[in-house]
């Protein structure tokens, strides 16, 4: 259904704010948090608008992570770390 398609295209923070239950999520070159792309302090800082590292533990649907090892913007370990933080039932 077209509304499901558009719901699945929304950014993570919109999933967090809306009661949307997607059948699955694809994370393409994801980052742990906006601030950690610039300076990885190892934890979520106050004011970070995209604390993805804290949110992925709440996923209940299948999640597929795609991240290139030669990414020059978002380090590969961001995608790898997010995958490792997912609940086992969501890892695909």
PDB file of N, CA, C and O in Angstrom, chain B, residues numbered from 101:
ATOM      1  N   UNK B 101       0.852  -1.172   0.000  1.00  0.00           N
ATOM      2  CA  UNK B 101       0.000   0.000   0.000  1.00  0.00           C
ATOM      3  C   UNK B 101       0.898   1.236   0.000  1.00  0.00           C
ATOM      4  O   UNK B 101       1.939   1.256   0.657  1.00  0.00           O
ATOM      5  N   UNK B 102       0.493   2.252  -0.733  1.00  0.00           N
ATOM      6  CA  UNK B 102       1.337   3.435  -0.944  1.00  0.00           C
ATOM      7  C   UNK B 102       1.651   4.175   0.357  1.00  0.00           C
ATOM      8  O   UNK B 102       2.755   4.697   0.510  1.00  0.00           O
ATOM      9  N   UNK B 103       0.710   4.231   1.290  1.00  0.00           N
ATOM     10  CA  UNK B 103       0.981   4.935   2.552  1.00  0.00           C
ATOM     11  C   UNK B 103       2.076   4.228   3.346  1.00  0.00           C
ATOM     12  O   UNK B 103       2.881   4.889   4.001  1.00  0.00           O
ATOM     13  N   UNK B 104       2.120   2.891   3.299  1.00  0.00           N
ATOM     14  CA  UNK B 104       3.192   2.153   3.971  1.00  0.00           C
ATOM     15  C   UNK B 104       4.533   2.461   3.333  1.00  0.00           C
ATOM     16  O   UNK B 104       5.542   2.606   4.024  1.00  0.00           O
ATOM     17  N   UNK B 105       4.540   2.562   1.986  1.00  0.00           N
ATOM     18  CA  UNK B 105       5.775   2.874   1.277  1.00  0.00           C
ATOM     19  C   UNK B 105       6.321   4.221   1.731  1.00  0.00           C
ATOM     20  O   UNK B 105       7.513   4.346   2.009  1.00  0.00           O
ATOM     21  N   UNK B 106       5.465   5.219   1.808  1.00  0.00           N
ATOM     22  CA  UNK B 106       5.921   6.547   2.230  1.00  0.00           C
ATOM     23  C   UNK B 106       6.326   6.551   3.702  1.00  0.00           C
ATOM     24  O   UNK B 106       7.269   7.248   4.077  1.00  0.00           O
ATOM     25  N   UNK B 107       5.639   5.797   4.530  1.00  0.00           N
ATOM     26  CA  UNK B 107       5.998   5.732   5.946  1.00  0.00           C
ATOM     27  C   UNK B 107       7.393   5.150   6.117  1.00  0.00           C
ATOM     28  O   UNK B 107       8.155   5.594   6.976  1.00  0.00           O
ATOM     29  N   UNK B 108       7.730   4.149   5.294  1.00  0.00           N
ATOM     30  CA  UNK B 108       9.039   3.511   5.407  1.00  0.00           C
ATOM     31  C   UNK B 108      10.153   4.401   4.878  1.00  0.00           C
ATOM     32  O   UNK B 108      11.323   4.149   5.168  1.00  0.00           O
ATOM     33  N   UNK B 109       9.826   5.421   4.120  1.00  0.00           N
ATOM     34  CA  UNK B 109      10.845   6.322   3.589  1.00  0.00           C
ATOM     35  C   UNK B 109      11.139   7.461   4.570  1.00  0.00           C
ATOM     36  O   UNK B 109      12.068   8.237   4.345  1.00  0.00           O
ATOM     37  N   UNK B 110      10.381   7.572   5.625  1.00  0.00           N
ATOM     38  CA  UNK B 110      10.598   8.657   6.579  1.00  0.00           C
ATOM     39  C   UNK B 110      11.888   8.447   7.348  1.00  0.00           C
ATOM     40  O   UNK B 110      12.356   7.322   7.518  1.00  0.00           O
ATOM     41  N   UNK B 111      12.454   9.559   7.812  1.00  0.00           N
ATOM     42  CA  UNK B 111      13.689   9.489   8.595  1.00  0.00           C
ATOM     43  C   UNK B 111      13.430   8.833   9.948  1.00  0.00           C
ATOM     44  O   UNK B 111      12.292   8.779  10.415  1.00  0.00           O
ATOM     45  N   UNK B 112      14.491   8.338  10.566  1.00  0.00           N
ATOM     46  CA  UNK B 112      14.378   7.636  11.840  1.00  0.00           C
ATOM     47  C   UNK B 112      13.676   8.473  12.896  1.00  0.00           C
ATOM     48  O   UNK B 112      12.856   7.942  13.645  1.00  0.00           O
ATOM     49  N   UNK B 113      13.973   9.770  12.977  1.00  0.00           N
ATOM     50  CA  UNK B 113      13.357  10.564  14.039  1.00  0.00           C
ATOM     51  C   UNK B 113      11.854  10.657  13.840  1.00  0.00           C
ATOM     52  O   UNK B 113      11.126  10.824  14.818  1.00  0.00           O
ATOM     53  N   UNK B 114      11.360  10.554  12.610  1.00  0.00           N
ATOM     54  CA  UNK B 114       9.928  10.574  12.393  1.00  0.00           C
ATOM     55  C   UNK B 114       9.301   9.254  12.827  1.00  0.00           C
ATOM     56  O   UNK B 114       8.177   9.244  13.329  1.00  0.00           O
ATOM     57  N   UNK B 115      10.020   8.126  12.640  1.00  0.00           N
ATOM     58  CA  UNK B 115       9.521   6.861  13.163  1.00  0.00           C
ATOM     59  C   UNK B 115       9.403   6.955  14.675  1.00  0.00           C
ATOM     60  O   UNK B 115       8.440   6.469  15.268  1.00  0.00           O
ATOM     61  N   UNK B 116      10.383   7.576  15.280  1.00  0.00           N
ATOM     62  CA  UNK B 116      10.409   7.693  16.732  1.00  0.00           C
ATOM     63  C   UNK B 116       9.237   8.528  17.241  1.00  0.00           C
ATOM     64  O   UNK B 116       8.674   8.227  18.293  1.00  0.00           O
ATOM     65  N   UNK B 117       8.865   9.578  16.499  1.00  0.00           N
ATOM     66  CA  UNK B 117       7.821  10.484  16.950  1.00  0.00           C
ATOM     67  C   UNK B 117       6.419  10.020  16.568  1.00  0.00           C
ATOM     68  O   UNK B 117       5.447  10.409  17.216  1.00  0.00           O
ATOM     69  N   UNK B 118       6.297   9.203  15.538  1.00  0.00           N
ATOM     70  CA  UNK B 118       4.997   8.742  15.079  1.00  0.00           C
ATOM     71  C   UNK B 118       4.816   7.279  15.453  1.00  0.00           C
ATOM     72  O   UNK B 118       5.783   6.541  15.639  1.00  0.00           O
ATOM     73  N   UNK B 119       3.575   6.885  15.555  1.00  0.00           N
ATOM     74  CA  UNK B 119       3.282   5.485  15.847  1.00  0.00           C
ATOM     75  C   UNK B 119       3.202   4.729  14.532  1.00  0.00           C
ATOM     76  O   UNK B 119       2.118   4.365  14.077  1.00  0.00           O
ATOM     77  N   UNK B 120       4.380   4.492  13.918  1.00  0.00           N
ATOM     78  CA  UNK B 120       4.476   3.825  12.627  1.00  0.00           C
ATOM     79  C   UNK B 120       5.153   2.479  12.853  1.00  0.00           C
ATOM     80  O   UNK B 120       6.207   2.403  13.484  1.00  0.00           O
ATOM     81  N   UNK B 121       4.548   1.432  12.339  1.00  0.00           N
ATOM     82  CA  UNK B 121       5.120   0.101  12.488  1.00  0.00           C
ATOM     83  C   UNK B 121       5.494  -0.443  11.110  1.00  0.00           C
ATOM     84  O   UNK B 121       4.685  -1.129  10.486  1.00  0.00           O
ATOM     85  N   UNK B 122       6.702  -0.152  10.622  1.00  0.00           N
ATOM     86  CA  UNK B 122       7.108  -0.633   9.304  1.00  0.00           C
ATOM     87  C   UNK B 122       7.366  -2.141   9.331  1.00  0.00           C
ATOM     88  O   UNK B 122       7.649  -2.719  10.380  1.00  0.00           O
ATOM     89  N   UNK B 123       7.263  -2.759   8.164  1.00  0.00           N
ATOM     90  CA  UNK B 123       7.548  -4.185   8.049  1.00  0.00           C
ATOM     91  C   UNK B 123       9.033  -4.469   8.076  1.00  0.00           C
ATOM     92  O   UNK B 123       9.445  -5.608   8.296  1.00  0.00           O
ATOM     93  N   UNK B 124       9.844  -3.445   7.853  1.00  0.00           N
ATOM     94  CA  UNK B 124      11.293  -3.573   7.867  1.00  0.00           C
ATOM     95  C   UNK B 124      11.924  -2.228   7.579  1.00  0.00           C
ATOM     96  O   UNK B 124      11.256  -1.318   7.088  1.00  0.00           O
ATOM     97  N   UNK B 125      13.197  -2.095   7.878  1.00  0.00           N
ATOM     98  CA  UNK B 125      13.908  -0.829   7.690  1.00  0.00           C
ATOM     99  C   UNK B 125      15.257  -1.125   7.051  1.00  0.00           C
ATOM    100  O   UNK B 125      15.935  -2.082   7.426  1.00  0.00           O
ATOM    101  N   UNK B 126      15.643  -0.293   6.080  1.00  0.00           N
ATOM    102  CA  UNK B 126      16.977  -0.365   5.490  1.00  0.00           C
ATOM    103  C   UNK B 126      17.737   0.875   5.936  1.00  0.00           C
ATOM    104  O   UNK B 126      17.297   1.995   5.678  1.00  0.00           O
ATOM    105  N   UNK B 127      18.858   0.689   6.594  1.00  0.00           N
ATOM    106  CA  UNK B 127      19.706   1.803   7.012  1.00  0.00           C
ATOM    107  C   UNK B 127      20.878   1.871   6.045  1.00  0.00           C
ATOM    108  O   UNK B 127      21.704   0.959   6.000  1.00  0.00           O
ATOM    109  N   UNK B 128      20.953   2.939   5.277  1.00  0.00           N
ATOM    110  CA  UNK B 128      21.991   3.095   4.256  1.00  0.00           C
ATOM    111  C   UNK B 128      23.016   4.096   4.759  1.00  0.00           C
ATOM    112  O   UNK B 128      22.689   5.265   4.964  1.00  0.00           O
ATOM    113  N   UNK B 129      24.251   3.654   4.962  1.00  0.00           N
ATOM    114  CA  UNK B 129      25.331   4.486   5.513  1.00  0.00           C
ATOM    115  C   UNK B 129      24.882   5.240   6.762  1.00  0.00           C
ATOM    116  O   UNK B 129      25.008   6.463   6.831  1.00  0.00           O
ATOM    117  N   UNK B 130      24.359   4.512   7.748  1.00  0.00           N
ATOM    118  CA  UNK B 130      23.844   5.176   8.940  1.00  0.00           C
ATOM    119  C   UNK B 130      24.959   5.680   9.854  1.00  0.00           C
ATOM    120  O   UNK B 130      26.094   5.205   9.791  1.00  0.00           O
ATOM    121  N   UNK B 131      24.623   6.633  10.690  1.00  0.00           N
ATOM    122  CA  UNK B 131      25.588   7.157  11.656  1.00  0.00           C
ATOM    123  C   UNK B 131      25.074   6.932  13.063  1.00  0.00           C
ATOM    124  O   UNK B 131      23.865   6.900  13.295  1.00  0.00           O
ATOM    125  N   UNK B 132      25.999   6.776  14.006  1.00  0.00           N
ATOM    126  CA  UNK B 132      25.637   6.582  15.409  1.00  0.00           C
ATOM    127  C   UNK B 132      24.883   7.780  15.949  1.00  0.00           C
ATOM    128  O   UNK B 132      23.902   7.629  16.677  1.00  0.00           O
ATOM    129  N   UNK B 133      25.339   8.964  15.594  1.00  0.00           N
ATOM    130  CA  UNK B 133      24.689  10.224  15.935  1.00  0.00           C
ATOM    131  C   UNK B 133      25.353  11.300  15.083  1.00  0.00           C
ATOM    132  O   UNK B 133      26.460  11.103  14.582  1.00  0.00           O
ATOM    133  N   UNK B 134      24.689  12.419  14.923  1.00  0.00           N
ATOM    134  CA  UNK B 134      25.255  13.505  14.119  1.00  0.00           C
ATOM    135  C   UNK B 134      26.576  13.976  14.727  1.00  0.00           C
ATOM    136  O   UNK B 134      27.567  14.165  14.022  1.00  0.00           O
ATOM    137  N   UNK B 135      26.570  14.155  16.007  1.00  0.00           N
ATOM    138  CA  UNK B 135      27.772  14.666  16.678  1.00  0.00           C
ATOM    139  C   UNK B 135      28.921  13.668  16.578  1.00  0.00           C
ATOM    140  O   UNK B 135      30.074  14.073  16.425  1.00  0.00           O
ATOM    141  N   UNK B 136      28.627  12.365  16.661  1.00  0.00           N
ATOM    142  CA  UNK B 136      29.689  11.350  16.601  1.00  0.00           C
ATOM    143  C   UNK B 136      30.336  11.244  15.226  1.00  0.00           C
ATOM    144  O   UNK B 136      31.416  10.667  15.105  1.00  0.00           O
ATOM    145  N   UNK B 137      29.700  11.789  14.182  1.00  0.00           N
ATOM    146  CA  UNK B 137      30.352  11.817  12.874  1.00  0.00           C
ATOM    147  C   UNK B 137      31.546  12.763  12.928  1.00  0.00           C
ATOM    148  O   UNK B 137      32.587  12.501  12.324  1.00  0.00           O
ATOM    149  N   UNK B 138      31.386  13.864  13.655  1.00  0.00           N
ATOM    150  CA  UNK B 138      32.436  14.877  13.760  1.00  0.00           C
ATOM    151  C   UNK B 138      33.414  14.546  14.885  1.00  0.00           C
ATOM    152  O   UNK B 138      34.630  14.607  14.704  1.00  0.00           O
ATOM    153  N   UNK B 139      32.871  14.198  16.039  1.00  0.00           N
ATOM    154  CA  UNK B 139      33.694  13.925  17.221  1.00  0.00           C
ATOM    155  C   UNK B 139      33.052  12.790  18.007  1.00  0.00           C
ATOM    156  O   UNK B 139      32.057  13.000  18.699  1.00  0.00           O
ATOM    157  N   UNK B 140      33.611  11.599  17.906  1.00  0.00           N
ATOM    158  CA  UNK B 140      33.032  10.455  18.601  1.00  0.00           C
ATOM    159  C   UNK B 140      33.530  10.424  20.036  1.00  0.00           C
ATOM    160  O   UNK B 140      34.649   9.999  20.322  1.00  0.00           O
ATOM    161  N   UNK B 141      32.664  10.888  20.927  1.00  0.00           N
ATOM    162  CA  UNK B 141      33.019  10.927  22.340  1.00  0.00           C
ATOM    163  C   UNK B 141      32.622   9.630  23.058  1.00  0.00           C
ATOM    164  O   UNK B 141      32.901   9.463  24.245  1.00  0.00           O
ATOM    165  N   UNK B 142      31.965   8.710  22.325  1.00  0.00           N
ATOM    166  CA  UNK B 142      31.622   7.418  22.905  1.00  0.00           C
ATOM    167  C   UNK B 142      30.279   7.361  23.600  1.00  0.00           C
ATOM    168  O   UNK B 142      29.906   6.320  24.142  1.00  0.00           O
ATOM    169  N   UNK B 143      29.546   8.463  23.594  1.00  0.00           N
ATOM    170  CA  UNK B 143      28.220   8.487  24.216  1.00  0.00           C
ATOM    171  C   UNK B 143      27.396   9.581  23.540  1.00  0.00           C
ATOM    172  O   UNK B 143      27.941  10.435  22.841  1.00  0.00           O
ATOM    173  N   UNK B 144      26.096   9.548  23.752  1.00  0.00           N
ATOM    174  CA  UNK B 144      25.207  10.550  23.171  1.00  0.00           C
ATOM    175  C   UNK B 144      25.264  11.824  24.001  1.00  0.00           C
ATOM    176  O   UNK B 144      25.109  11.798  25.222  1.00  0.00           O
ATOM    177  N   UNK B 145      25.486  12.923  23.321  1.00  0.00           N
ATOM    178  CA  UNK B 145      25.572  14.208  24.025  1.00  0.00           C
ATOM    179  C   UNK B 145      24.212  14.904  24.041  1.00  0.00           C
ATOM    180  O   UNK B 145      23.344  14.617  23.217  1.00  0.00           O
ATOM    181  N   UNK B 146      24.049  15.805  24.975  1.00  0.00           N
ATOM    182  CA  UNK B 146      22.825  16.598  25.066  1.00  0.00           C
ATOM    183  C   UNK B 146      22.690  17.436  23.808  1.00  0.00           C
ATOM    184  O   UNK B 146      23.659  18.040  23.347  1.00  0.00           O
ATOM    185  N   UNK B 147      21.499  17.472  23.260  1.00  0.00           N
ATOM    186  CA  UNK B 147      21.244  18.283  22.081  1.00  0.00           C
ATOM    187  C   UNK B 147      21.443  17.562  20.764  1.00  0.00           C
ATOM    188  O   UNK B 147      21.190  18.143  19.709  1.00  0.00           O
ATOM    189  N   UNK B 148      21.889  16.312  20.788  1.00  0.00           N
ATOM    190  CA  UNK B 148      22.062  15.567  19.542  1.00  0.00           C
ATOM    191  C   UNK B 148      20.673  15.220  19.004  1.00  0.00           C
ATOM    192  O   UNK B 148      19.907  14.513  19.659  1.00  0.00           O
ATOM    193  N   UNK B 149      20.355  15.720  17.811  1.00  0.00           N
ATOM    194  CA  UNK B 149      19.027  15.522  17.242  1.00  0.00           C
ATOM    195  C   UNK B 149      18.815  14.122  16.675  1.00  0.00           C
ATOM    196  O   UNK B 149      17.673  13.715  16.461  1.00  0.00           O
ATOM    197  N   UNK B 150      19.886  13.381  16.428  1.00  0.00           N
ATOM    198  CA  UNK B 150      19.780  12.046  15.859  1.00  0.00           C
ATOM    199  C   UNK B 150      20.576  11.041  16.682  1.00  0.00           C
ATOM    200  O   UNK B 150      21.612  10.556  16.227  1.00  0.00           O
ATOM    201  N   UNK B 151      20.105  10.721  17.891  1.00  0.00           N
ATOM    202  CA  UNK B 151      20.828   9.761  18.740  1.00  0.00           C
ATOM    203  C   UNK B 151      20.523   8.311  18.330  1.00  0.00           C
ATOM    204  O   UNK B 151      19.958   7.539  19.105  1.00  0.00           O
ATOM    205  N   UNK B 152      20.907   7.965  17.106  1.00  0.00           N
ATOM    206  CA  UNK B 152      20.568   6.657  16.548  1.00  0.00           C
ATOM    207  C   UNK B 152      21.087   5.504  17.386  1.00  0.00           C
ATOM    208  O   UNK B 152      20.425   4.471  17.492  1.00  0.00           O
ATOM    209  N   UNK B 153      22.255   5.661  17.981  1.00  0.00           N
ATOM    210  CA  UNK B 153      22.826   4.590  18.810  1.00  0.00           C
ATOM    211  C   UNK B 153      21.915   4.248  19.984  1.00  0.00           C
ATOM    212  O   UNK B 153      21.885   3.104  20.437  1.00  0.00           O
ATOM    213  N   UNK B 154      21.180   5.229  20.470  1.00  0.00           N
ATOM    214  CA  UNK B 154      20.260   4.992  21.583  1.00  0.00           C
ATOM    215  C   UNK B 154      18.921   4.434  21.112  1.00  0.00           C
ATOM    216  O   UNK B 154      18.227   3.762  21.876  1.00  0.00           O
ATOM    217  N   UNK B 155      18.558   4.703  19.877  1.00  0.00           N
ATOM    218  CA  UNK B 155      17.235   4.332  19.375  1.00  0.00           C
ATOM    219  C   UNK B 155      17.155   2.946  18.757  1.00  0.00           C
ATOM    220  O   UNK B 155      16.088   2.332  18.777  1.00  0.00           O
ATOM    221  N   UNK B 156      18.247   2.439  18.209  1.00  0.00           N
ATOM    222  CA  UNK B 156      18.148   1.165  17.490  1.00  0.00           C
ATOM    223  C   UNK B 156      17.750  -0.002  18.388  1.00  0.00           C
ATOM    224  O   UNK B 156      17.218  -0.998  17.897  1.00  0.00           O
ATOM    225  N   UNK B 157      17.992   0.098  19.657  1.00  0.00           N
ATOM    226  CA  UNK B 157      17.613  -0.992  20.571  1.00  0.00           C
ATOM    227  C   UNK B 157      16.100  -1.161  20.654  1.00  0.00           C
ATOM    228  O   UNK B 157      15.610  -2.198  21.100  1.00  0.00           O
ATOM    229  N   UNK B 158      15.352  -0.128  20.218  1.00  0.00           N
ATOM    230  CA  UNK B 158      13.895  -0.163  20.265  1.00  0.00           C
ATOM    231  C   UNK B 158      13.259  -0.742  19.003  1.00  0.00           C
ATOM    232  O   UNK B 158      12.041  -0.912  18.952  1.00  0.00           O
ATOM    233  N   UNK B 159      14.062  -1.047  17.990  1.00  0.00           N
ATOM    234  CA  UNK B 159      13.507  -1.612  16.762  1.00  0.00           C
ATOM    235  C   UNK B 159      12.937  -2.989  17.042  1.00  0.00           C
ATOM    236  O   UNK B 159      13.541  -3.791  17.754  1.00  0.00           O
ATOM    237  N   UNK B 160      11.764  -3.258  16.473  1.00  0.00           N
ATOM    238  CA  UNK B 160      11.148  -4.578  16.609  1.00  0.00           C
ATOM    239  C   UNK B 160      10.979  -5.251  15.249  1.00  0.00           C
ATOM    240  O   UNK B 160      10.596  -6.419  15.180  1.00  0.00           O
ATOM    241  N   UNK B 161      11.261  -4.528  14.175  1.00  0.00           N
ATOM    242  CA  UNK B 161      11.117  -5.080  12.828  1.00  0.00           C
ATOM    243  C   UNK B 161      12.497  -5.463  12.288  1.00  0.00           C
ATOM    244  O   UNK B 161      13.512  -5.080  12.868  1.00  0.00           O
ATOM    245  N   UNK B 162      12.544  -6.212  11.190  1.00  0.00           N
ATOM    246  CA  UNK B 162      13.836  -6.546  10.582  1.00  0.00           C
ATOM    247  C   UNK B 162      14.561  -5.291  10.099  1.00  0.00           C
ATOM    248  O   UNK B 162      13.938  -4.380   9.553  1.00  0.00           O
ATOM    249  N   UNK B 163      15.863  -5.246  10.299  1.00  0.00           N
ATOM    250  CA  UNK B 163      16.674  -4.097   9.889  1.00  0.00           C
ATOM    251  C   UNK B 163      17.845  -4.625   9.055  1.00  0.00           C
ATOM    252  O   UNK B 163      18.531  -5.571   9.442  1.00  0.00           O
ATOM    253  N   UNK B 164      18.049  -3.993   7.910  1.00  0.00           N
ATOM    254  CA  UNK B 164      19.150  -4.341   7.016  1.00  0.00           C
ATOM    255  C   UNK B 164      20.072  -3.137   6.939  1.00  0.00           C
ATOM    256  O   UNK B 164      19.635  -2.051   6.558  1.00  0.00           O
ATOM    257  N   UNK B 165      21.335  -3.309   7.293  1.00  0.00           N
ATOM    258  CA  UNK B 165      22.299  -2.211   7.304  1.00  0.00           C
ATOM    259  C   UNK B 165      23.224  -2.342   6.097  1.00  0.00           C
ATOM    260  O   UNK B 165      23.831  -3.390   5.875  1.00  0.00           O
ATOM    261  N   UNK B 166      23.321  -1.260   5.319  1.00  0.00           N
ATOM    262  CA  UNK B 166      24.223  -1.204   4.170  1.00  0.00           C
ATOM    263  C   UNK B 166      25.214  -0.074   4.432  1.00  0.00           C
ATOM    264  O   UNK B 166      24.806   1.067   4.647  1.00  0.00           O
ATOM    265  N   UNK B 167      26.511  -0.381   4.416  1.00  0.00           N
ATOM    266  CA  UNK B 167      27.507   0.662   4.646  1.00  0.00           C
ATOM    267  C   UNK B 167      28.820   0.270   3.978  1.00  0.00           C
ATOM    268  O   UNK B 167      29.362  -0.800   4.254  1.00  0.00           O
ATOM    269  N   UNK B 168      29.328   1.119   3.113  1.00  0.00           N
ATOM    270  CA  UNK B 168      30.580   0.843   2.418  1.00  0.00           C
ATOM    271  C   UNK B 168      31.795   1.037   3.311  1.00  0.00           C
ATOM    272  O   UNK B 168      31.828   1.948   4.139  1.00  0.00           O
ATOM    273  N   UNK B 169      32.781   0.188   3.140  1.00  0.00           N
ATOM    274  CA  UNK B 169      33.987   0.271   3.969  1.00  0.00           C
ATOM    275  C   UNK B 169      34.859   1.471   3.606  1.00  0.00           C
ATOM    276  O   UNK B 169      35.705   1.879   4.401  1.00  0.00           O
ATOM    277  N   UNK B 170      34.663   2.042   2.413  1.00  0.00           N
ATOM    278  CA  UNK B 170      35.463   3.194   1.982  1.00  0.00           C
ATOM    279  C   UNK B 170      34.706   4.514   2.105  1.00  0.00           C
ATOM    280  O   UNK B 170      35.093   5.501   1.479  1.00  0.00           O
ATOM    281  N   UNK B 171      33.650   4.551   2.889  1.00  0.00           N
ATOM    282  CA  UNK B 171      32.862   5.778   3.070  1.00  0.00           C
ATOM    283  C   UNK B 171      33.759   6.869   3.654  1.00  0.00           C
ATOM    284  O   UNK B 171      34.377   6.678   4.701  1.00  0.00           O
ATOM    285  N   UNK B 172      33.826   8.001   2.978  1.00  0.00           N
ATOM    286  CA  UNK B 172      34.701   9.096   3.425  1.00  0.00           C
ATOM    287  C   UNK B 172      33.971  10.115   4.302  1.00  0.00           C
ATOM    288  O   UNK B 172      34.600  11.002   4.878  1.00  0.00           O
ATOM    289  N   UNK B 173      32.670   9.991   4.405  1.00  0.00           N
ATOM    290  CA  UNK B 173      31.887  10.933   5.216  1.00  0.00           C
ATOM    291  C   UNK B 173      31.542  10.324   6.578  1.00  0.00           C
ATOM    292  O   UNK B 173      31.871  10.883   7.624  1.00  0.00           O
ATOM    293  N   UNK B 174      30.879   9.178   6.542  1.00  0.00           N
ATOM    294  CA  UNK B 174      30.479   8.479   7.773  1.00  0.00           C
ATOM    295  C   UNK B 174      31.334   7.223   7.879  1.00  0.00           C
ATOM    296  O   UNK B 174      31.227   6.334   7.035  1.00  0.00           O
ATOM    297  N   UNK B 175      32.179   7.135   8.898  1.00  0.00           N
ATOM    298  CA  UNK B 175      33.049   5.956   9.032  1.00  0.00           C
ATOM    299  C   UNK B 175      32.262   4.649   9.073  1.00  0.00           C
ATOM    300  O   UNK B 175      31.171   4.584   9.639  1.00  0.00           O
ATOM    301  N   UNK B 176      32.829   3.616   8.467  1.00  0.00           N
ATOM    302  CA  UNK B 176      32.199   2.304   8.392  1.00  0.00           C
ATOM    303  C   UNK B 176      31.788   1.786   9.766  1.00  0.00           C
ATOM    304  O   UNK B 176      30.745   1.147   9.900  1.00  0.00           O
ATOM    305  N   UNK B 177      32.597   2.056  10.783  1.00  0.00           N
ATOM    306  CA  UNK B 177      32.289   1.507  12.110  1.00  0.00           C
ATOM    307  C   UNK B 177      30.961   2.027  12.666  1.00  0.00           C
ATOM    308  O   UNK B 177      30.399   1.408  13.570  1.00  0.00           O
ATOM    309  N   UNK B 178      30.451   3.138  12.153  1.00  0.00           N
ATOM    310  CA  UNK B 178      29.129   3.622  12.585  1.00  0.00           C
ATOM    311  C   UNK B 178      28.053   2.602  12.205  1.00  0.00           C
ATOM    312  O   UNK B 178      27.236   2.219  13.043  1.00  0.00           O
ATOM    313  N   UNK B 179      28.054   2.162  10.941  1.00  0.00           N
ATOM    314  CA  UNK B 179      27.077   1.164  10.502  1.00  0.00           C
ATOM    315  C   UNK B 179      27.254  -0.160  11.228  1.00  0.00           C
ATOM    316  O   UNK B 179      26.284  -0.794  11.641  1.00  0.00           O
ATOM    317  N   UNK B 180      28.497  -0.560  11.374  1.00  0.00           N
ATOM    318  CA  UNK B 180      28.799  -1.817  12.061  1.00  0.00           C
ATOM    319  C   UNK B 180      28.343  -1.757  13.529  1.00  0.00           C
ATOM    320  O   UNK B 180      27.777  -2.719  14.049  1.00  0.00           O
ATOM    321  N   UNK B 181      28.591  -0.637  14.179  1.00  0.00           N
ATOM    322  CA  UNK B 181      28.189  -0.482  15.585  1.00  0.00           C
ATOM    323  C   UNK B 181      26.677  -0.469  15.737  1.00  0.00           C
ATOM    324  O   UNK B 181      26.139  -1.074  16.664  1.00  0.00           O
ATOM    325  N   UNK B 182      25.983   0.221  14.825  1.00  0.00           N
ATOM    326  CA  UNK B 182      24.514   0.236  14.892  1.00  0.00           C
ATOM    327  C   UNK B 182      23.962  -1.176  14.715  1.00  0.00           C
ATOM    328  O   UNK B 182      23.034  -1.575  15.417  1.00  0.00           O
ATOM    329  N   UNK B 183      24.534  -1.929  13.777  1.00  0.00           N
ATOM    330  CA  UNK B 183      24.092  -3.309  13.591  1.00  0.00           C
ATOM    331  C   UNK B 183      24.280  -4.097  14.888  1.00  0.00           C
ATOM    332  O   UNK B 183      23.385  -4.836  15.299  1.00  0.00           O
ATOM    333  N   UNK B 184      25.428  -3.946  15.529  1.00  0.00           N
ATOM    334  CA  UNK B 184      25.705  -4.674  16.769  1.00  0.00           C
ATOM    335  C   UNK B 184      24.801  -4.254  17.917  1.00  0.00           C
ATOM    336  O   UNK B 184      24.569  -5.040  18.836  1.00  0.00           O
ATOM    337  N   UNK B 185      24.283  -3.019  17.882  1.00  0.00           N
ATOM    338  CA  UNK B 185      23.388  -2.533  18.926  1.00  0.00           C
ATOM    339  C   UNK B 185      21.938  -2.960  18.724  1.00  0.00           C
ATOM    340  O   UNK B 185      21.122  -2.845  19.639  1.00  0.00           O
ATOM    341  N   UNK B 186      21.616  -3.449  17.535  1.00  0.00           N
ATOM    342  CA  UNK B 186      20.242  -3.907  17.261  1.00  0.00           C
ATOM    343  C   UNK B 186      19.900  -5.124  18.113  1.00  0.00           C
ATOM    344  O   UNK B 186      20.777  -5.925  18.438  1.00  0.00           O
ATOM    345  N   UNK B 187      18.634  -5.262  18.472  1.00  0.00           N
ATOM    346  CA  UNK B 187      18.223  -6.517  19.111  1.00  0.00           C
ATOM    347  C   UNK B 187      18.465  -7.674  18.143  1.00  0.00           C
ATOM    348  O   UNK B 187      18.304  -7.505  16.935  1.00  0.00           O
ATOM    349  N   UNK B 188      18.843  -8.826  18.643  1.00  0.00           N
ATOM    350  CA  UNK B 188      19.122  -9.975  17.782  1.00  0.00           C
ATOM    351  C   UNK B 188      17.962 -10.303  16.853  1.00  0.00           C
ATOM    352  O   UNK B 188      18.175 -10.731  15.719  1.00  0.00           O
ATOM    353  N   UNK B 189      16.739 -10.103  17.328  1.00  0.00           N
ATOM    354  CA  UNK B 189      15.560 -10.429  16.520  1.00  0.00           C
ATOM    355  C   UNK B 189      15.393  -9.495  15.323  1.00  0.00           C
ATOM    356  O   UNK B 189      14.643  -9.818  14.402  1.00  0.00           O
ATOM    357  N   UNK B 190      16.070  -8.349  15.312  1.00  0.00           N
ATOM    358  CA  UNK B 190      15.962  -7.383  14.217  1.00  0.00           C
ATOM    359  C   UNK B 190      17.097  -7.491  13.213  1.00  0.00           C
ATOM    360  O   UNK B 190      17.013  -6.910  12.131  1.00  0.00           O
ATOM    361  N   UNK B 191      18.146  -8.212  13.540  1.00  0.00           N
ATOM    362  CA  UNK B 191      19.303  -8.305  12.656  1.00  0.00           C
ATOM    363  C   UNK B 191      19.001  -9.169  11.447  1.00  0.00           C
ATOM    364  O   UNK B 191      18.568 -10.313  11.584  1.00  0.00           O
ATOM    365  N   UNK B 192      19.237  -8.608  10.235  1.00  0.00           N
ATOM    366  CA  UNK B 192      19.045  -9.402   9.014  1.00  0.00           C
ATOM    367  C   UNK B 192      20.306  -9.355   8.181  1.00  0.00           C
ATOM    368  O   UNK B 192      20.361  -9.958   7.109  1.00  0.00           O
TER     369      UNK B 192
END
